[in-house]
Amino acid sequence: MSPESQAHEALLTARRSMRAYLQQPVPDVLLQSLLIQARRAPSGANLQPGHFLQVRGGLRQALSQALLADWQAGAPEQEDYAYFPRPMPMGLRKRQAASAQALYGALGVARDDRAGRDAQFARNYRFFDAPVALVVTIDQRFGAGGYMDLGMSLYGLQLAAAAAGLGSCAIGALASYPQTVRRVLGLASSEHIVCGLALGWPDPEAAVNRTCTERAALADYFRVLES
């Protein structure tokens, strides 16, 4: 394996969701470079669906406050798209439970510590206090293929960030309150809310950044079909 291939494999293996950040700013020119790199992702008919909206200053604070208020009030909204299968198959439910166990285990939060779990979940709506807060959207006219292309671009952004020494975390929790996000940010109803994204320099001392989830075995998702 060439040194380039080894470096690429190491990047893919080391990338993980970071949920604690240093307050060192990310230069605008660096963020823009990462977004340009991410847009090189494959895209059917080169349509390049989706938008990345950076939310800053008082608008970011207003968005976080509105989302936290909705979540704390238990005010449900109709999501723009279905993320999880309903009902959740048992095999996937086990993966979900293992993921939560890895996260709260890294934090030392017990399974029955509801307050501790709620405090950590609330940080989703503050973009984990990362220097960069992004809201990812897509035109409502796109179907599943558009979401697939946008997902590749989103992963490209996270890999580009990791290669530059930055950390990131996609935040699906934002998709639970799409009407609130659109209202606070002044977006059209045709702009569907896909997720949020926290990005910045990861805090090397934060226990939460040591969360590590297992990936499915190759045999679980790969088969050879031949005659």
C-alpha positions, -999 to +999 in steps of 0.1 A: +000+000+000+014+034-010+019+061+016-009+081+001-033+051+004-022+046+040-029+082+048-063+080+032-072+049+051-060+064+084-082+095+077-112+074+071-106+053+102-098+082+125-128+104+116-155+104+142-182+128+155-167+155+177-190+170+203-166+194+222-146+222+206-120+247+214-131+283+210-105+290+184-122+306+153-122+288+119-110+313+093-136+321+067-112+312+039-106+278+053-143+270+057-150+282+022-121+259+009-136+229+027-170+236+012-155+238-023-138+205-018-170+189-005-189+200-037-166+177-057-187+148-044-205+127-071-239+141-082-264+126-105-267+148-137-244+172-118-274+188-101-255+193-068-285+195-045-286+212-011-273+243+006-250+249+036-261+279+056-236+293+082-255+308+112-237+334+132-240+360+159-274+369+174-292+348+148-274+317+159-283+324+195-319+330+186-321+297+167-306+277+196-329+293+221-360+286+200-350+250+194-342+244+231-376+259+240-394+236+216-375+205+228-380+213+265-417+219+259-420+186+241-436+204+212-435+180+182-433+191+146-439+173+114-404+165+100-396+172+064-384+136+058-383+103+076-349+094+090-355+062+110-375+032+098-408+029+116-411+005+133-374+002+140-362-034+133-347-051+163-312-054+147-311-016+141-325-009+175-296-028+190-272-006+170-290+025+182-287+014+218-250+005+214-244+040+200-261+057+229-241+035+253-208+045+237-217+082+239-229+083+275-203+057+286-176+081+274-192+108+294-197+087+325-234+093+324-254+063+338-283+048+319-308+060+346-293+095+348-321+113+328-308+147+338-273+140+325-286+125+293-309+154+287-281+179+294-259+162+267-288+160+242-296+197+247-261+205+234-273+194+199-293+226+197-263+247+206-243+231+179-221+217+207-207+253+211-186+248+180-171+279+163-190+271+131-227+263+130-242+251+097-277+243+087-280+219+058-311+222+035-325+208+003-352+219-021-384+200-014-387+189-050-358+166-047-365+129-039-343+102-024-316+106-050-311+143-041-307+133-004-281+107-014-261+132-034-263+158-006-252+131+019-221+124-002-213+161-002-219+163+035-195+134+041-170+151+018-171+182+040-165+162+071-135+143+055-121+176+042-124+191+077-107+160+093-078+163+068-073+199+079-072+189+116-108+200+123-136+181+138-173+180+129-206+164+140-237+161+119-268+170+140-300+152+129-318+166+159-324+199+140-346+181+115-371+175+143-381+212+143-380+223+106-408+249+110-389+266+138-356+266+118-373+281+088-391+307+109-360+319+128-338+319+097-364+333+074-363+304+049-390+295+024-413+266+031-398+248+001-364+246+019-364+213+037-343+210+068-319+181+065-296+185+095-272+208+113-234+205+114-210+216+141-174+223+129-143+235+146-110+225+163-118+195+186-110+197+223-084+170+228-091+168+265-129+163+262-140+128+272-170+130+248-146+132+219-133+097+228-167+082+219-161+053+194-189+033+178-184+000+161-192-005+124-211-035+110-190-065+099-184-067+061-206-099+059-236-079+072-238-056+042-217-072+014-226-101-008-213-115-041-239-124-066-229-145-096-242-174-118 
